[in-house]
Amino acid sequence: MKSLKAKFRKSDTNEWNKNDDRLLQAVENGDPEKVASLLGKKGASATKQDSEGKTAFHLAATKGHAECLRIMVTHGADVTAQDGAGHSALHLAAKNSHPDCIKRLLQSKCPSDSTDNSGKTALHYAAACGCLQAVQLLCEHKCPINIKDSDGNIPLLLAVQNGHMEVCKCLLDHGADINTRDKNGRTALMMACEAGSLNMVEAFLRKGADVSLVDVFGQNALHYSKLSENTGIQNLLSSKLSQDV
């Protein structure tokens, strides 16, 4: 009988209640004192999911409230917790360009290599949104640099697609694979050629980008440079190809 009682008690603490609503509201408002007093109440948990899979801990990371995060960690919040989409708090801090929160979470041993439901790490999100400070923090913390998401993209490829030149340089300096391919066999060089970015193409060639690679459609970087009609890139690639031959 005792075990049945214990079971009921367990389910009570997992059910959403008024204090959980108040905690979300306090985080929304960025009110660390209120967060601290609510976490002192029975049954309150920073990582309890609401009906949409959202938690107070994840909301603080999304909003950039580093002090709220610190208080929740002090109260024993599980830094490895994931929301309904598999995001850790670190994913959300990176996705929303909050370096302070990233620093706080890394100090609290939030795993930098965890992947969400689409196979992305925090570094994928930081690279895609172009927050150089976030990318630097994650790279220095040895966040894996060449993990592929479900589309076959490493963070470098997402940075290229979004035109973030400085982020590309930082990732390459930390060991990003310049000749890696997405699931269609496209490389960073092909993407830069299609975007018509001469600066990126020059930087990638200096880093050893292979001009001769072809994607699953049989197209090489020169083909993509013709799509963007950038004659500077076309000339550069043509001379590189003839040198290599």
TORKOL-4160 file (C-alpha; in steps of 0.2 Angstrom, whole numbers, padded with zeros to 4 digits, m for minus):
245
<pt num="1" X="0000" Y="0000" Z="0000"/>
<pt num="2" X="0014" Y="0011" Z="0004"/>
<pt num="3" X="0022" Y="0010" Z="m0013"/>
<pt num="4" X="0005" Y="0015" Z="m0021"/>
<pt num="5" X="0004" Y="0031" Z="m0009"/>
<pt num="6" X="0022" Y="0035" Z="m0014"/>
<pt num="7" X="0017" Y="0033" Z="m0033"/>
<pt num="8" X="0003" Y="0046" Z="m0030"/>
<pt num="9" X="0014" Y="0058" Z="m0021"/>
<pt num="10" X="0027" Y="0057" Z="m0035"/>
<pt num="11" X="0014" Y="0061" Z="m0049"/>
<pt num="12" X="0008" Y="0076" Z="m0038"/>
<pt num="13" X="0025" Y="0084" Z="m0039"/>
<pt num="14" X="0026" Y="0081" Z="m0058"/>
<pt num="15" X="0009" Y="0090" Z="m0061"/>
<pt num="16" X="0009" Y="0108" Z="m0067"/>
<pt num="17" X="0003" Y="0120" Z="m0053"/>
<pt num="18" X="0001" Y="0138" Z="m0049"/>
<pt num="19" X="0019" Y="0139" Z="m0043"/>
<pt num="20" X="0025" Y="0133" Z="m0059"/>
<pt num="21" X="0015" Y="0146" Z="m0068"/>
<pt num="22" X="0022" Y="0160" Z="m0057"/>
<pt num="23" X="0040" Y="0153" Z="m0059"/>
<pt num="24" X="0038" Y="0155" Z="m0078"/>
<pt num="25" X="0031" Y="0172" Z="m0076"/>
<pt num="26" X="0046" Y="0177" Z="m0064"/>
<pt num="27" X="0058" Y="0171" Z="m0077"/>
<pt num="28" X="0049" Y="0180" Z="m0091"/>
<pt num="29" X="0050" Y="0196" Z="m0081"/>
<pt num="30" X="0069" Y="0193" Z="m0077"/>
<pt num="31" X="0065" Y="0194" Z="m0059"/>
<pt num="32" X="0079" Y="0184" Z="m0050"/>
<pt num="33" X="0073" Y="0187" Z="m0032"/>
<pt num="34" X="0056" Y="0181" Z="m0036"/>
<pt num="35" X="0063" Y="0165" Z="m0045"/>
<pt num="36" X="0073" Y="0162" Z="m0029"/>
<pt num="37" X="0058" Y="0163" Z="m0018"/>
<pt num="38" X="0048" Y="0152" Z="m0029"/>
<pt num="39" X="0061" Y="0139" Z="m0030"/>
<pt num="40" X="0061" Y="0138" Z="m0011"/>
<pt num="41" X="0043" Y="0132" Z="m0012"/>
<pt num="42" X="0038" Y="0113" Z="m0011"/>
<pt num="43" X="0037" Y="0104" Z="m0028"/>
<pt num="44" X="0044" Y="0119" Z="m0038"/>
<pt num="45" X="0056" Y="0114" Z="m0052"/>
<pt num="46" X="0065" Y="0124" Z="m0064"/>
<pt num="47" X="0065" Y="0110" Z="m0077"/>
<pt num="48" X="0047" Y="0104" Z="m0076"/>
<pt num="49" X="0040" Y="0105" Z="m0093"/>
<pt num="50" X="0023" Y="0113" Z="m0097"/>
<pt num="51" X="0011" Y="0106" Z="m0110"/>
<pt num="52" X="0022" Y="0113" Z="m0124"/>
<pt num="53" X="0038" Y="0106" Z="m0117"/>
<pt num="54" X="0044" Y="0122" Z="m0111"/>
<pt num="55" X="0053" Y="0124" Z="m0094"/>
<pt num="56" X="0058" Y="0139" Z="m0083"/>
<pt num="57" X="0076" Y="0135" Z="m0085"/>
<pt num="58" X="0075" Y="0135" Z="m0104"/>
<pt num="59" X="0065" Y="0151" Z="m0105"/>
<pt num="60" X="0079" Y="0160" Z="m0095"/>
<pt num="61" X="0092" Y="0154" Z="m0108"/>
<pt num="62" X="0080" Y="0160" Z="m0122"/>
<pt num="63" X="0077" Y="0177" Z="m0114"/>
<pt num="64" X="0095" Y="0180" Z="m0109"/>
<pt num="65" X="0092" Y="0181" Z="m0090"/>
<pt num="66" X="0109" Y="0174" Z="m0084"/>
<pt num="67" X="0106" Y="0179" Z="m0066"/>
<pt num="68" X="0090" Y="0168" Z="m0066"/>
<pt num="69" X="0100" Y="0154" Z="m0073"/>
<pt num="70" X="0113" Y="0156" Z="m0060"/>
<pt num="71" X="0099" Y="0155" Z="m0046"/>
<pt num="72" X="0091" Y="0140" Z="m0054"/>
<pt num="73" X="0108" Y="0130" Z="m0055"/>
<pt num="74" X="0111" Y="0135" Z="m0037"/>
<pt num="75" X="0094" Y="0127" Z="m0033"/>
<pt num="76" X="0099" Y="0111" Z="m0041"/>
<pt num="77" X="0092" Y="0113" Z="m0059"/>
<pt num="78" X="0097" Y="0099" Z="m0070"/>
<pt num="79" X="0108" Y="0108" Z="m0083"/>
<pt num="80" X="0107" Y="0093" Z="m0095"/>
<pt num="81" X="0088" Y="0094" Z="m0096"/>
<pt num="82" X="0081" Y="0095" Z="m0114"/>
<pt num="83" X="0064" Y="0103" Z="m0119"/>
<pt num="84" X="0051" Y="0095" Z="m0130"/>
<pt num="85" X="0062" Y="0099" Z="m0146"/>
<pt num="86" X="0078" Y="0091" Z="m0138"/>
<pt num="87" X="0085" Y="0108" Z="m0135"/>
<pt num="88" X="0096" Y="0111" Z="m0119"/>
<pt num="89" X="0097" Y="0128" Z="m0111"/>
<pt num="90" X="0114" Y="0130" Z="m0120"/>
<pt num="91" X="0106" Y="0127" Z="m0137"/>
<pt num="92" X="0093" Y="0141" Z="m0133"/>
<pt num="93" X="0106" Y="0153" Z="m0127"/>
<pt num="94" X="0116" Y="0150" Z="m0143"/>
<pt num="95" X="0101" Y="0152" Z="m0154"/>
<pt num="96" X="0096" Y="0168" Z="m0147"/>
<pt num="97" X="0114" Y="0176" Z="m0146"/>
<pt num="98" X="0116" Y="0177" Z="m0127"/>
<pt num="99" X="0135" Y="0175" Z="m0123"/>
<pt num="100" X="0133" Y="0179" Z="m0105"/>
<pt num="101" X="0121" Y="0164" Z="m0103"/>
<pt num="102" X="0132" Y="0153" Z="m0113"/>
<pt num="103" X="0147" Y="0157" Z="m0101"/>
<pt num="104" X="0136" Y="0154" Z="m0086"/>
<pt num="105" X="0130" Y="0137" Z="m0093"/>
<pt num="106" X="0147" Y="0131" Z="m0098"/>
<pt num="107" X="0153" Y="0135" Z="m0080"/>
<pt num="108" X="0139" Y="0125" Z="m0073"/>
<pt num="109" X="0145" Y="0110" Z="m0084"/>
<pt num="110" X="0130" Y="0111" Z="m0096"/>
<pt num="111" X="0136" Y="0098" Z="m0109"/>
<pt num="112" X="0142" Y="0107" Z="m0125"/>
<pt num="113" X="0141" Y="0092" Z="m0136"/>
<pt num="114" X="0123" Y="0087" Z="m0133"/>
<pt num="115" X="0112" Y="0087" Z="m0149"/>
<pt num="116" X="0094" Y="0091" Z="m0151"/>
<pt num="117" X="0081" Y="0082" Z="m0162"/>
<pt num="118" X="0088" Y="0089" Z="m0178"/>
<pt num="119" X="0106" Y="0083" Z="m0173"/>
<pt num="120" X="0112" Y="0101" Z="m0170"/>
<pt num="121" X="0124" Y="0106" Z="m0156"/>
<pt num="122" X="0124" Y="0124" Z="m0148"/>
<pt num="123" X="0138" Y="0128" Z="m0160"/>
<pt num="124" X="0127" Y="0125" Z="m0175"/>
<pt num="125" X="0115" Y="0138" Z="m0168"/>
<pt num="126" X="0128" Y="0150" Z="m0164"/>
<pt num="127" X="0136" Y="0149" Z="m0181"/>
<pt num="128" X="0120" Y="0150" Z="m0190"/>
<pt num="129" X="0115" Y="0166" Z="m0181"/>
<pt num="130" X="0132" Y="0173" Z="m0183"/>
<pt num="131" X="0136" Y="0178" Z="m0165"/>
<pt num="132" X="0155" Y="0178" Z="m0165"/>
<pt num="133" X="0157" Y="0179" Z="m0146"/>
<pt num="134" X="0146" Y="0164" Z="m0144"/>
<pt num="135" X="0155" Y="0154" Z="m0157"/>
<pt num="136" X="0172" Y="0159" Z="m0149"/>
<pt num="137" X="0166" Y="0154" Z="m0131"/>
<pt num="138" X="0160" Y="0137" Z="m0138"/>
<pt num="139" X="0175" Y="0133" Z="m0148"/>
<pt num="140" X="0187" Y="0138" Z="m0133"/>
<pt num="141" X="0176" Y="0126" Z="m0123"/>
<pt num="142" X="0180" Y="0112" Z="m0135"/>
<pt num="143" X="0162" Y="0110" Z="m0142"/>
<pt num="144" X="0164" Y="0097" Z="m0156"/>
<pt num="145" X="0167" Y="0107" Z="m0172"/>
<pt num="146" X="0163" Y="0094" Z="m0186"/>
<pt num="147" X="0147" Y="0086" Z="m0180"/>
<pt num="148" X="0134" Y="0084" Z="m0194"/>
<pt num="149" X="0116" Y="0088" Z="m0191"/>
<pt num="150" X="0102" Y="0079" Z="m0199"/>
<pt num="151" X="0105" Y="0088" Z="m0216"/>
<pt num="152" X="0123" Y="0084" Z="m0215"/>
<pt num="153" X="0128" Y="0102" Z="m0210"/>
<pt num="154" X="0143" Y="0105" Z="m0199"/>
<pt num="155" X="0143" Y="0123" Z="m0190"/>
<pt num="156" X="0154" Y="0130" Z="m0204"/>
<pt num="157" X="0142" Y="0126" Z="m0218"/>
<pt num="158" X="0128" Y="0135" Z="m0208"/>
<pt num="159" X="0139" Y="0150" Z="m0206"/>
<pt num="160" X="0143" Y="0150" Z="m0225"/>
<pt num="161" X="0124" Y="0149" Z="m0229"/>
<pt num="162" X="0120" Y="0164" Z="m0218"/>
<pt num="163" X="0135" Y="0174" Z="m0224"/>
<pt num="164" X="0145" Y="0175" Z="m0208"/>
<pt num="165" X="0162" Y="0178" Z="m0214"/>
<pt num="166" X="0171" Y="0181" Z="m0197"/>
<pt num="167" X="0162" Y="0166" Z="m0189"/>
<pt num="168" X="0169" Y="0155" Z="m0204"/>
<pt num="169" X="0186" Y="0161" Z="m0200"/>
<pt num="170" X="0185" Y="0157" Z="m0182"/>
<pt num="171" X="0178" Y="0139" Z="m0185"/>
<pt num="172" X="0192" Y="0136" Z="m0198"/>
<pt num="173" X="0205" Y="0142" Z="m0185"/>
<pt num="174" X="0198" Y="0129" Z="m0173"/>
<pt num="175" X="0199" Y="0115" Z="m0185"/>
<pt num="176" X="0183" Y="0115" Z="m0195"/>
<pt num="177" X="0184" Y="0103" Z="m0210"/>
<pt num="178" X="0185" Y="0114" Z="m0226"/>
<pt num="179" X="0180" Y="0100" Z="m0237"/>
<pt num="180" X="0166" Y="0092" Z="m0227"/>
<pt num="181" X="0150" Y="0089" Z="m0237"/>
<pt num="182" X="0132" Y="0091" Z="m0233"/>
<pt num="183" X="0120" Y="0077" Z="m0238"/>
<pt num="184" X="0119" Y="0083" Z="m0256"/>
<pt num="185" X="0138" Y="0083" Z="m0257"/>
<pt num="186" X="0140" Y="0102" Z="m0257"/>
<pt num="187" X="0155" Y="0110" Z="m0249"/>
<pt num="188" X="0158" Y="0127" Z="m0241"/>
<pt num="189" X="0167" Y="0132" Z="m0257"/>
<pt num="190" X="0152" Y="0128" Z="m0268"/>
<pt num="191" X="0140" Y="0137" Z="m0256"/>
<pt num="192" X="0151" Y="0153" Z="m0256"/>
<pt num="193" X="0152" Y="0152" Z="m0275"/>
<pt num="194" X="0133" Y="0151" Z="m0276"/>
<pt num="195" X="0132" Y="0166" Z="m0264"/>
<pt num="196" X="0144" Y="0176" Z="m0275"/>
<pt num="197" X="0155" Y="0179" Z="m0260"/>
<pt num="198" X="0173" Y="0182" Z="m0267"/>
<pt num="199" X="0180" Y="0186" Z="m0249"/>
<pt num="200" X="0174" Y="0169" Z="m0243"/>
<pt num="201" X="0180" Y="0160" Z="m0259"/>
<pt num="202" X="0197" Y="0167" Z="m0257"/>
<pt num="203" X="0198" Y="0163" Z="m0238"/>
<pt num="204" X="0192" Y="0145" Z="m0242"/>
<pt num="205" X="0205" Y="0142" Z="m0255"/>
<pt num="206" X="0219" Y="0148" Z="m0243"/>
<pt num="207" X="0213" Y="0135" Z="m0231"/>
<pt num="208" X="0214" Y="0121" Z="m0244"/>
<pt num="209" X="0197" Y="0120" Z="m0251"/>
<pt num="210" X="0197" Y="0107" Z="m0265"/>
<pt num="211" X="0191" Y="0115" Z="m0281"/>
<pt num="212" X="0189" Y="0098" Z="m0290"/>
<pt num="213" X="0175" Y="0090" Z="m0279"/>
<pt num="214" X="0158" Y="0087" Z="m0286"/>
<pt num="215" X="0141" Y="0086" Z="m0277"/>
<pt num="216" X="0128" Y="0072" Z="m0279"/>
<pt num="217" X="0122" Y="0082" Z="m0295"/>
<pt num="218" X="0139" Y="0081" Z="m0303"/>
<pt num="219" X="0142" Y="0100" Z="m0301"/>
<pt num="220" X="0158" Y="0108" Z="m0295"/>
<pt num="221" X="0162" Y="0125" Z="m0287"/>
<pt num="222" X="0165" Y="0132" Z="m0304"/>
<pt num="223" X="0147" Y="0128" Z="m0309"/>
<pt num="224" X="0140" Y="0137" Z="m0294"/>
<pt num="225" X="0151" Y="0152" Z="m0297"/>
<pt num="226" X="0142" Y="0153" Z="m0314"/>
<pt num="227" X="0125" Y="0153" Z="m0306"/>
<pt num="228" X="0130" Y="0168" Z="m0296"/>
<pt num="229" X="0138" Y="0176" Z="m0312"/>
<pt num="230" X="0153" Y="0182" Z="m0302"/>
<pt num="231" X="0167" Y="0184" Z="m0314"/>
<pt num="232" X="0180" Y="0187" Z="m0301"/>
<pt num="233" X="0176" Y="0170" Z="m0293"/>
<pt num="234" X="0175" Y="0161" Z="m0310"/>
<pt num="235" X="0192" Y="0168" Z="m0315"/>
<pt num="236" X="0200" Y="0163" Z="m0298"/>
<pt num="237" X="0193" Y="0145" Z="m0299"/>
<pt num="238" X="0198" Y="0143" Z="m0317"/>
<pt num="239" X="0216" Y="0148" Z="m0314"/>
<pt num="240" X="0216" Y="0136" Z="m0298"/>
<pt num="241" X="0209" Y="0122" Z="m0308"/>
<pt num="242" X="0222" Y="0124" Z="m0322"/>
<pt num="243" X="0236" Y="0125" Z="m0309"/>
<pt num="244" X="0230" Y="0109" Z="m0301"/>
<pt num="245" X="0230" Y="0100" Z="m0318"/>
